[in-house]
């Protein structure tokens, strides 16, 4: 799939999200792989995008609680939230320990 990755990325950026349609386009370009390979790639890309962008802004109290705890005391969900916030606004999480 590596030789066709650039074409897949281009189609993805252009709005192509359907694995079957992406596979048909790759197949027309000479891609020898199966439909399931491209469909799984598209599924992983959709999941990555969903995790990267939260659906709504969490409430202030939801954000404030994990900011007051040590990292080792956070739940998995709180850790994930702090990682996303740190990526968006690293200065927000700066604190003196």
Residue pairs with C-beta under 8 A, 6 or more apart in sequence:
1 8
1 31
1 33
1 37
1 38
1 41
4 26
4 29
4 31
7 25
7 26
7 29
8 22
8 26
8 38
8 41
11 22
11 25
12 22
12 42
12 45
16 22
16 25
17 42
17 46
18 42
19 35
19 38
19 39
19 40
19 41
19 42
19 43
20 35
20 38
20 39
22 38
22 41
22 42
23 31
23 33
23 35
23 37
23 38
23 39
26 33
26 38
31 38
52 84
54 84
58 81
62 81
63 81
63 85
65 78
66 74
66 78
66 79
66 81
66 82
67 82
67 93
67 95
69 78
71 79
71 82
74 82
82 93
85 92
85 93
86 92
86 93
